[in-house]
Amino acid sequence: MQQILIIGGAGYIGSHMAKQLANNGYRVTILDNLSTGHKQLAQYGKLVVGDLADTNLLENLFSNNTFSGVMHFAASSLVGESMVEPAKYYRNNVANTLNLLDVMVRHGVKNFIFSSTAATFGEPEYTPIDERHPQNPINPYGASKLMVERILQDYASAYGLNSVCLRYFNACGADPAGELGECHEPETHLIPLVLQAASGRRECIKVFGRDYATDDGTCVRDYIHVEDLCSAHGLALQQLLSQHIQGAQAYNLGNGLGFSVQQIIDAAIKVVAEQGYQLKVEEAERRAGDPAVLVADATRAKTELGWQPKFDSIDTIIRHAWQWELKQASPRNR
């Protein structure tokens, strides 16, 4: 049985990945410092509580285990925070990743999957965004992820480390079985914010601007179900383990369907009304740096990895997320 190390496996996407790998016959070890992860989400692997800054812990972990591959989900990921605390982002996202890559090289672990982001592209020059789009990040978060992408190219050339970078657009949804979901503090993702307004955990949902060059005036984003994200990681892992992928590769992940903020709100209103809930919407000014449209072109992932999103219906995405939200909330907004 092949053993996979998941860095950040007690977080939102990492916990779903651990479940998917465990269900597919892999042995899973999770390394998480629980700064944003949650122990109760690490249900599908052996949890080691620790930090990538601890090089002694990493050395012991790799000395005492035989990992076939490593998936790295742990990162500081708040764009606004990265603007005022860039040191935190370069330390956590770049320096600590170097610690991980170096111990992998020393122990001959050659297969690495990195959680990257659409933020490496910066302001879009065209949409949908494919892998040829220029990468010009406009914040330290995106810059830190792009630095790792470039490091991986050099590690492939110098050390034979094979890697896949998967650039997410808007991760969303929850485990269809209701066991796992988003638990961010603070929460910044639109769908859980909308559903928290419906469940009563938040007073309202704010719409930041209605004057964008889109059909209804609100921003359009590409929402991809967390289960579909994880299936792409699983396919990339298979390709690495079978040595069909060599060097450093990168793929954009999105379902190619843009949904506006208003469309998300309308779909959520319909879903929560089925159980007698409602939500309050308030208008707010535009936020600086919000592009009108961000949509992925994931053709390359579909062609080369054989990936196909299964949960591309926004109603399905919201139903799964609502099922999780109801477990977190004490209902008081009926």
C-alpha positions in Angstrom: 0.0 0.0 0.0 1.5 3.3 -1.1 1.9 6.0 1.6 1.1 9.6 0.8 2.0 12.6 3.0 -0.5 15.4 3.0 0.7 18.7 4.4 -2.3 20.7 5.7 -4.5 17.6 5.7 -6.6 19.0 8.6 -7.7 21.9 6.5 -10.6 22.4 4.1 -9.2 20.9 0.8 -6.6 18.7 2.5 -9.1 16.9 4.6 -11.3 16.1 1.6 -8.1 14.9 -0.2 -7.2 12.6 2.7 -10.7 11.0 2.5 -10.5 10.5 -1.2 -7.0 8.9 -1.0 -8.0 6.7 1.9 -11.1 5.5 0.0 -8.9 4.8 -3.0 -6.6 2.5 -1.1 -3.7 4.7 -0.1 -2.2 5.0 3.4 -2.4 8.6 4.5 -0.2 10.6 6.9 -1.2 14.2 7.7 1.2 16.9 8.9 -0.7 20.0 10.1 0.2 22.6 12.7 -3.6 23.2 13.3 -3.2 27.0 13.0 -6.1 27.0 10.6 -6.7 23.3 10.3 -9.0 21.3 12.7 -8.2 18.1 14.4 -11.7 16.8 13.9 -11.3 17.1 10.1 -8.2 14.8 10.1 -10.4 11.6 10.1 -8.8 9.7 7.2 -5.1 9.6 8.1 -2.5 9.5 10.9 -2.2 13.0 12.2 1.2 14.4 13.0 0.9 17.9 14.6 3.8 20.0 13.6 5.1 22.8 11.4 7.2 22.9 8.2 9.5 25.3 9.9 10.6 22.4 12.2 13.3 20.8 10.2 14.1 18.2 12.8 10.5 17.0 12.8 10.6 16.8 9.0 13.8 14.8 9.1 12.3 12.3 11.6 9.1 12.0 9.7 10.9 11.1 6.4 13.4 8.9 8.2 10.6 6.8 9.8 8.2 6.5 6.8 8.5 5.6 3.2 6.4 8.1 1.2 5.6 7.6 -2.4 4.5 11.2 -2.8 3.7 14.4 -1.0 0.7 16.8 -1.4 1.2 20.3 -0.1 -1.9 22.2 0.9 -0.6 24.3 3.8 -0.3 28.0 3.2 -1.2 31.4 4.4 -3.8 32.5 1.9 -5.5 35.8 2.8 -4.8 38.3 0.0 -5.5 41.4 2.2 -3.3 40.1 5.0 -0.5 39.4 2.6 -0.4 43.1 1.6 0.2 44.2 5.2 2.2 41.2 6.5 4.2 40.0 3.4 7.0 38.6 5.6 4.5 36.0 7.0 3.6 34.9 3.5 7.2 34.6 2.2 8.2 32.7 5.3 5.2 30.3 5.4 4.6 29.8 1.7 8.2 29.9 0.4 10.8 29.3 3.0 8.9 26.5 4.7 8.1 24.9 1.4 11.9 24.9 0.7 12.3 22.9 4.0 9.9 20.3 2.7 11.4 20.1 -0.7 15.0 19.7 0.7 14.0 16.8 3.0 12.2 15.2 0.0 15.4 15.4 -2.1 17.5 14.0 0.7 15.2 11.0 1.1 14.7 10.4 -2.6 11.0 11.2 -2.6 10.4 12.3 -6.2 6.7 13.0 -6.5 5.2 16.3 -5.3 1.8 18.0 -5.9 1.6 21.7 -5.0 -1.6 23.7 -4.2 -1.2 26.8 -6.3 -3.7 29.6 -7.2 -5.2 31.7 -9.9 -3.7 34.6 -8.0 -0.4 33.9 -9.8 -1.9 35.4 -12.9 -2.8 38.8 -11.5 -5.1 41.0 -13.5 -6.5 39.0 -16.4 -5.4 40.0 -19.8 -8.1 37.6 -21.3 -10.6 35.0 -20.1 -10.9 32.2 -19.9 -7.4 31.9 -18.4 -5.3 29.1 -19.7 -1.7 28.1 -18.8 -0.2 30.4 -21.4 -1.6 33.5 -19.7 1.2 35.7 -18.3 1.8 35.3 -14.6 2.0 38.8 -13.0 0.7 38.5 -9.4 -0.4 41.8 -7.8 -0.1 40.7 -4.1 2.4 38.9 -1.9 0.1 35.8 -1.7 0.1 35.3 -5.4 3.8 36.1 -5.6 4.7 33.6 -3.0 2.9 30.8 -4.8 4.5 31.8 -8.1 8.0 31.7 -6.4 7.3 28.1 -5.5 6.2 27.2 -9.0 9.5 28.6 -10.3 11.5 26.8 -7.6 9.9 23.5 -8.6 11.1 24.0 -12.2 14.7 24.4 -10.9 14.3 21.4 -8.5 13.1 19.3 -11.4 16.2 20.2 -13.5 18.7 20.0 -10.7 17.4 17.2 -8.5 15.0 15.2 -10.6 12.0 16.2 -8.4 8.8 15.6 -10.4 5.9 17.9 -9.6 2.5 19.1 -10.5 1.2 22.6 -9.6 -2.6 22.8 -9.6 -3.9 26.4 -9.8 -7.3 26.7 -8.2 -9.9 29.3 -9.0 -12.7 29.4 -6.4 -12.8 26.2 -4.3 -16.2 25.6 -2.9 -18.8 23.0 -1.8 -18.4 20.3 0.8 -18.2 16.5 1.2 -21.5 15.1 -0.3 -21.7 12.8 2.7 -21.7 15.7 5.1 -18.6 14.7 7.0 -16.3 17.6 5.9 -16.5 21.2 4.9 -15.2 24.8 5.2 -14.2 26.0 8.7 -12.2 29.2 8.0 -11.6 31.8 10.6 -12.1 34.4 9.2 -14.3 33.2 6.4 -13.6 35.0 3.1 -15.3 32.7 0.5 -18.5 33.9 -1.0 -20.6 30.7 -0.8 -20.1 30.0 2.9 -20.6 33.7 3.7 -23.9 33.7 1.9 -25.0 30.5 3.7 -23.9 31.9 7.1 -26.2 34.8 6.4 -29.0 32.3 5.8 -28.3 30.1 8.9 -28.0 33.1 11.2 -24.3 33.0 11.9 -23.9 36.3 10.0 -26.3 39.2 9.8 -26.2 39.7 6.0 -24.3 39.1 2.8 -22.8 42.2 1.2 -22.6 42.7 -2.6 -19.5 44.8 -3.4 -20.5 46.7 -6.5 -23.2 46.3 -9.2 -21.5 48.3 -11.9 -19.1 45.7 -13.4 -19.1 44.9 -17.1 -21.1 41.7 -16.7 -24.7 40.6 -17.5 -26.0 41.6 -14.0 -23.3 44.0 -13.0 -21.8 41.8 -10.3 -18.4 40.0 -10.4 -18.2 36.6 -12.2 -16.0 33.8 -10.8 -15.3 30.2 -11.6 -16.5 28.0 -8.7 -15.1 24.5 -8.5 -16.3 21.8 -6.1 -13.7 20.6 -3.6 -14.4 17.0 -4.6 -13.5 17.9 -8.2 -10.3 19.6 -7.1 -9.4 16.5 -5.2 -10.1 14.2 -8.1 -7.6 16.3 -10.2 -5.0 15.8 -7.5 -5.7 12.1 -7.5 -5.2 11.8 -11.2 -2.0 13.9 -11.1 -0.7 11.6 -8.4 -1.4 8.5 -10.5 0.5 10.1 -13.4 3.4 10.9 -11.2 3.6 7.5 -9.6 3.4 5.8 -13.0 6.1 8.2 -14.2 3.9 9.5 -17.0 4.6 13.0 -15.7 8.3 14.1 -15.6 9.7 17.5 -14.6 7.5 20.4 -13.3 4.0 20.7 -14.8 1.2 23.1 -14.1 -2.6 22.9 -14.7 -5.4 25.4 -14.2 -8.4 24.0 -12.4 -11.9 25.4 -12.9 -15.1 24.1 -14.4 -15.0 26.8 -17.1 -18.4 28.2 -16.0 -18.6 31.6 -14.6 -21.2 32.5 -12.0 -21.9 36.0 -10.9 -22.3 37.1 -7.3 -26.0 37.6 -7.9 -26.4 34.2 -9.4 -24.8 32.6 -6.3 -27.1 34.6 -4.1 -30.2 33.7 -6.2 -29.3 30.0 -6.1 -28.6 30.1 -2.4 -32.0 31.8 -1.7 -33.7 29.0 -3.6 -31.9 26.2 -1.8 -32.3 27.6 1.8 -35.9 28.5 1.2 -36.7 24.8 0.8 -36.1 24.4 4.6 -37.7 27.7 5.6 -34.6 29.9 5.7 -34.0 33.3 4.2 -31.1 35.7 4.0 -30.5 39.5 4.0 -28.6 41.2 1.2 -26.9 44.6 1.6 -25.2 46.7 -1.1 -21.7 48.0 -0.7 -19.1 49.8 -2.7 -16.7 48.1 -5.0 -13.5 46.7 -3.5 -10.2 47.7 -5.0 -8.6 45.0 -7.1 -11.7 42.9 -7.9 -11.6 42.0 -11.6 -15.0 41.8 -13.3 -14.5 38.2 -14.6 -12.1 35.4 -13.6 -12.8 32.1 -15.4 -10.4 29.2 -16.0 -9.7 27.3 -19.1 -9.0 23.8 -17.8 -8.6 22.1 -21.2 -5.1 21.0 -20.5 -6.1 19.2 -17.3 -8.9 17.5 -19.0 -6.7 16.4 -22.0 -3.6 15.4 -20.1 -4.9 14.2 -16.8 -8.2 12.8 -18.0 -10.0 15.1 -15.5 -13.7 15.9 -15.7 -15.6 17.9 -13.1 -18.7 16.1 -11.8 -20.2 18.7 -9.6 -20.4 21.7 -12.0 -24.0 22.6 -11.1 -24.1 25.6 -8.8 -27.3 24.3 -7.2 -25.5 21.0 -6.3 -22.4 22.9 -5.0 -24.6 25.1 -2.7 -26.7 22.1 -1.5 -23.6 20.3 -0.3 -22.2 23.5 1.3 -25.6 24.1 2.9 -25.8 20.6 4.4 -22.4 21.3 6.0 -23.4 24.8 7.2 -26.5 23.5 9.0 -24.3 21.2 11.0 -22.1 24.2 12.1 -24.9 26.6 12.9 -27.6 26.8 15.6 -30.6 27.7 13.4 -32.2 31.0 14.3 -33.1 32.6 10.9 -36.2 30.7 9.9 
